Amino acid sequence: MTEDRGQRTEKPVIGLPGFSLIELLVVISIIAAALAILMPGLGKARSVARRTGCASNLRQIDVAISSYLNSNDDKYPAAQDPLYPNIWLWMGRGWRGFISPHLGGNIDANNPSVLLCPADRTEPNRFEQTSYSYSMALYHSPEQIDDMNSIQHAYNPALVKPSIGQKCVNVANPAGKIIIGEWYSNHRPIMQGNDPGWWGLTGQRNFLFADGQVKFLKAVDIRTANDGNPNPNLTKNGIKGTDWPK
């Protein structure tokens, strides 16, 4: 019996039985193409999940605010500004202490709880991990708010007015009055320049309204306040005014 030395069996180029190099390259190309299609969708799903988590934070904050109102003669949190050097009540780290007991307590920079938006990219120590601001219209009278017409009224101690806690029954349009919202546009990042927060016509944010609804709104869709910005701090006519719709 003679051996036919002219016949050879091709072996796979690499050590994976059953696959040739060309077949592996085809499989890798298919996987790469699938990932290219899926990744944007996964990124979008992650973004939506974070925005939903942020909205959930605000709904829990609304429950805490309601509990605070029930314990304080239906008045929103109020205090004389500034609370501390460079800290004002409208800032997240300013009003945090008022509702902390109604969120289980022990809420601080190391334990931000629902006061930190999942998508907030701010350097953690800058605002003590607080993402949400509180409307000045809830602790100043409509007349005081209408006498404030610049950003300086939120920062300059020389321009500060006495705090007057407002009752929730004085909200004339609960479905249109913002009480708390994201300061920065965390879910639709501003690509050019710095994020001006409530002092600019850019971005989109989650806002909590007096009736408990949470809406994701563009800055341009919010009514112009007394300082010329879409700024819930200085809503025209204060607590009796309307922030949305235009």
N, C-alpha and C positions, 0 to 999 in steps of 0.2 A: 504494500500500500504506500503510494507516494504522496508526499506532502506538497500541496499546491502553494508554492511560495509567492506566487504572483497575486494572491488575494490578501488584502489587508482589511481589518476592521477599524473604521475611524473611531477614535476615542474623543470624548468631549475635551474641548480646549482647556477648560478649568475643571477643578475637582468636584463639580456638582453633577451627579449622575442624571442623565436625561435632558440636560440643557446645553445648548451650544452657546457660544458667545453672542451670536446675533440674537438668539431668542431672549437671552438675559437683557441685552440692550433694549429690545422692544418692550419687555416688561417694565424695566426702569423708566423708560420714556412714558409709558402709560401711567405709571404711578405719579411721576412728576407732573404730568398734565392734569391728573385728577386732583392733586394737591393744589395746583394753581387755580383750579376752579373752586375748590372747597374753602381755601383759606380766607378769601374775602367774606364768604358767608359765615364762617366761624367767627371772624373778627366782628362782624355786624351783630351776630347773636350775642357775643360777649358784651358788646356795647349796650345792646337792648337790656340785657340782664342787669347791668350796672345801673342803668337809668331806672329800671323797675325797682331795684333795691333802694335807690335814692328816694323814689316816690314813696316806698314803704316806710323809710325813715321818717318822712314828713307826716305820714298818717299816724305813726306812733307818737310823734311830737304833738300832733293835734290832740290826741287822747290826753297827753300830759298837760297841755294847755287847758283843756276842759276841766281836768281835775284841779288845776291851779285856780281857775275861775270859781269853781264851786267852793273853794276854801278861802277865797279872798273877795267876797262880796261882789262877784262877777266882774272884778276889775282886772285888766291885763297887767302884767308885770311893769312896774314903774320904779325909777330910782333917779336920784340927782346925778346928772352927768358932769364931768367924767367920773366913773366909778373908781378908777385908779389912774395913775399917770398913763396916758396914751390908750386907755381902755374905756370904751363907751358902751352904753347899754345895748345899742343896736347891733354891736358886734357879737358873733357867736360866743366868744369867751366872756362876753359881758352878761348876756341874759341866761347863760348856761346854769348858773347857780340858782336861779329862781325856779326852774322846772326840774332840776336834778332830783329833788326828793320825790317827784311824781313819775320819775323814770327808773326808780329803784335805788337812787342815791349813788354816792361814790363815783360820780362822773367827773373826770378831769382830763388833762392832756395825755395821761398814760392809759386812760380808759374812756375813750370818746363816745362809746356806745353809738346811739343813732344820730349823734351830732356830726358824724363824719360821713360824707358821701363816698361810696365805694370807688367812684371815678375821680375823686379830687386829687390832682397832681401837685398841689401846693406843698412846698417844703414843710414837713410835719411840724416843726417848731414855730413856724412863722405865725400861725393863728391858733396854736395849741390844738391842732387837729379838730377844728370846728369849721364846717362848710356853709352854715346857714346864718342869714342875717334876719333881724327882727325889726319890724317897721316902727320908726319914730312916731308915726301917726297914732300908735296905741298908747303912748305915754305923754302926748302933748295935745292940747285942745286944737280944734280946727282953726281957731283964730291964730294960735301960735304957729301952727304949720304954715298957714297962708302968709305969715310974716317972715318966713324963712325962704330965701330965694337963691341960695348958693351952696356949693359943697362945703364951704367953710362953716356952715351952721352944724355940720356933723362932726367937726373937728376942733373948732376954735373956742376955747373956754370963755373968751371975752364975749362971744355971741350966744352962749348957752342960755336957754330959757328954763324957768322952773318946771320940774316934771309934774304933770297932772295926769294921774292914771285914768284911763278911759274905760267905761263899762262896755261889755260886749253888746248890750242892748242898743248902744248908740251907733253901732255899725248900720249905716243906712242901706247898704247893698252888700249883704254877706257873700253873694255869688260873684261879686266883682271887686272885693277888697282883699288885696294881698296882705297877709300878716307876717309870713315868714317865707324865705326862699333862698335858693343857692345864690351865693355872691358871684361866683365865677361860672363861666360857661363850660362846665366840666364834661358835658356829653357832646357838645359841638365845639371843639376847641377853636379858638380864634387863631388863624394861621399867620396873620400879619400884625405885628405890634403887640403891645401888652394888653391883657384883658382888663378893661376899665370897670368891670363889675356893673353895678346898677347905674354907673355914671357914663354910660355909653350906649350907642345904638347897635352894638354888635353882640352876637352870641345868642344862645337859647338856654333856658334854665327851667328847673322845676320850681313851682311856686305853690305854697299852701294858702288857700283862701279861707275867709272867716267862716264859711259854711262847711268846711272840712274837705272840700275838693282839692285835688292836686292836679295842676295843669303844667304841661311842658310848653312854654311859650317863648317865642322870639322876642328880643328886646324891642324891635320895631313895632310889635303888636300891642305894647303896653302904652297907656296914655301918658302924655307929657306931664311931668310934675312941675312944681313951682320953680325948680332950679333949671328947667329946660331939658331934663333928662327923663328917661323911663325909670324913675326912681321911686319905689314904693315908700321910702322914708318920708318924702315930701309931697305926697299925693295932694292935689288941689282939694281943699275943703277937708283935709285930714281924714279922720275916721268916718266922716259922712260922705267922703268922696268915692270915686270908682277908679280902679287901676286898669281893668280890662272888662269888656272889649273897648276898643277905641270908640 
